[in-house]
Amino acid sequence: MTSSKLLSRAGTEAQARRGARGCRIQQEAQFIEEKKPSWDAVAINPPYVLGEIIHQCDKPESLNTSVAAFYE
């Protein structure tokens, strides 16, 4: 399923980063197709995007996967 379909299905509950990534990939492909530049386009997608823990967590076992990896 494309990002556009996922975003339209999720509405305001959609994850902004996931949608932005999908839109960027589409725009990049369109640019390459139209302009045919002499250089290569490369996308670097980080495996984790970390930030402050925004949910209440009473014990380490309650941490989500990405935060728990750094806790350990």
C-alpha positions as CSV (number, residue, x, y, z in Angstrom):
1,M,0.0,0.0,0.0
2,T,1.4,3.4,-0.9
3,S,2.0,6.1,1.7
4,S,-0.7,8.3,0.1
5,K,-3.3,5.5,0.6
6,L,-2.1,4.9,4.2
7,L,-2.3,8.7,5.0
8,S,-5.8,9.1,3.5
9,R,-7.0,6.0,5.5
10,A,-5.4,7.2,8.8
11,G,-6.5,10.8,8.5
12,T,-5.3,13.0,11.4
13,E,-3.9,10.0,13.2
14,A,-1.3,9.5,10.5
15,Q,2.4,9.6,11.4
16,A,3.8,12.8,9.9
17,R,7.3,11.4,9.5
18,R,6.1,8.4,7.6
19,G,3.9,10.5,5.3
20,A,6.7,13.0,4.7
21,R,9.1,10.2,3.7
22,G,6.6,8.8,1.2
23,C,6.0,12.2,-0.3
24,R,9.7,12.9,-0.5
25,I,10.3,9.6,-2.3
26,Q,7.6,10.4,-4.8
27,Q,8.9,13.9,-5.5
28,E,12.4,12.6,-5.9
29,A,11.3,10.0,-8.5
30,Q,9.3,12.6,-10.3
31,F,12.3,15.0,-10.4
32,I,14.7,12.3,-11.7
33,E,12.2,11.3,-14.4
34,E,11.6,14.8,-15.6
35,K,15.0,16.5,-15.2
36,K,17.3,13.5,-15.9
37,P,20.2,15.0,-13.9
38,S,23.8,13.8,-14.5
39,W,24.1,12.9,-10.8
40,D,22.5,10.2,-8.6
41,A,20.0,10.8,-5.9
42,V,20.6,9.1,-2.6
43,A,18.2,8.9,0.4
44,I,19.6,8.2,3.8
45,N,16.9,6.9,6.2
46,P,18.0,6.6,9.8
47,P,17.0,3.3,11.5
48,Y,15.9,5.2,14.6
49,V,14.6,8.7,15.2
50,L,15.0,9.4,18.9
51,G,13.6,12.0,21.1
52,E,12.2,12.6,24.5
53,I,10.1,9.8,26.1
54,I,6.6,11.3,25.8
55,H,4.6,8.5,27.5
56,Q,4.4,7.7,31.2
57,C,6.6,4.8,32.1
58,D,6.5,3.3,35.6
59,K,9.1,0.5,35.0
60,P,11.7,-0.4,32.4
61,E,9.6,-3.3,31.1
62,S,7.0,-0.7,29.9
63,L,9.5,1.0,27.6
64,N,8.9,0.8,23.8
65,T,11.4,-1.1,21.7
66,S,13.5,1.9,20.5
67,V,13.8,3.5,24.0
68,A,14.4,0.1,25.7
69,A,17.4,-0.6,23.4
70,F,19.1,2.5,24.7
71,Y,18.1,1.8,28.3
72,E,19.7,-1.6,28.2
